Amino acid sequence: MRAGARQSAATATVHEHITDAVKSPDLIRLDGDVVLARFETMKVYAALGAVRSLLRRGRVVPGQTLVDSSSGIYAVALAMACHRYGLRCHIVASTTVDATMLAQLEILGATVDRMPPSQSLRLDQELRVRHVRRLL
């Protein structure tokens, strides 16, 4: 029961996996009919859906590795989804990924390759995509 601001700690929900705790928004009543939806990370739903679809269609099986080029929160969401479903995760990231995100990815078991600095965002993305193709 996430929306229960009046709920005591003794009845707090215990989640089986981190994705269960962060995939749904907390609902906060601001005024009368106005409710704010606060997402911990909106990308978790997308990553979980993508991984479940790949598993359901037999495109991947637990133990295999998913490779993605991401320098943002989707990398963490994908690492969470892979962790949940027993897949390895390999992220090709730009140098803009900060130490906190790198630590989160490592805690979730992801392998991270950081690309060297480039002169533009477009070149950065091209370098990452080329590296992904080499890995595949």
GUZA-144526 format. One record per residue (C-alpha): residue in one letter; x, y, z. Coordinates in steps of 0.02 Angstrom, whole numbers, plus 50000, padded with zeros to 5 digits. Layout:
// GUZA-144526
AXYZ/...
***
This chain:
// GUZA-144526
M500005000050000/R501135013949936/A499885028049943/G499655025950131/A500525041050206/R499595037050367/Q500215019150366/S501345014550511/A503075007150486/A502454990950564/T501324987950412/A502514994050277/T502604983850118/V504124972650099/H504574970649915/E505384955049844/H506454964949721/I507024982949700/T506014984349539/D504404981349637/A504824995849752/V505225008749618/K504165004349466/S502545012049528/P502325030249575/D501975036449750/L500345046149748/I500325062249848/R498735072349871/L499155090549848/D497425098149863/G495675090949846/D495655082549676/V497475086449634/V498615071349655/L500465071349615/A501255055449546/R503075054449604/F504095041649509/E505725035049578/T506205030049402/M504965029949259/K506105019449150/V505905003749258/Y504214999549180/A504955000749005/A506474990349048/L505444976949137/G504244976148990/A505654974648863/V506544960848961/R504924951148993/S504504952148808/L506224945648757/L506074931348882/R504284926948832/R504744926348647/G506284915748682/R507484928948614/V508494927648775/V508574915248917/P509174917749096/G511064917949103/Q511284926948938/T511894944848922/L510904960048864/V511974973948789/D511374991948778/S512085009148745/S511435020848877/S512145035048979/G510625038449083/I509365031249202/Y508815018149074/A510475009449102/V510065007549287/A508285002049247/L508914988949125/A510194982749252/M508784981049379/A507714971249256/C509164959949208/H509554956849392/R507734952449425/Y507624939849283/G509334931849297/L510144940049146/R511844948249136/C511884966449086/H513254975148985/I513104994048968/V514115004348845/A514115021748921/S514865038648884/T516085047248999/T514635058049062/V514035043849174/D514385049449352/A515155039449494/T513485036749581/M512705028949427/L514245018249398/A514135011949577/Q512285007749555/L512654998149395/E514054988449477/I512984984149629/L511674977249510/G513014966549427/A513134976049263/T514734976949163/V515084994749106/D516195000248962/R516475019048962/M516895026748795/P518255040048782/P517735058348777/S517175064748608/Q516905081848531/S515015080648517/L513515071048582/R513215064148408/L514985057348396/D514825050648573/Q513285040748523/E514095034448363/L515605028048461/R514475019048584/V513425010948446/R515015005248356/H515634997448518/V513964988448544/R514084981248368/R515844974848405/L515204966448563/L513794957848470/
***
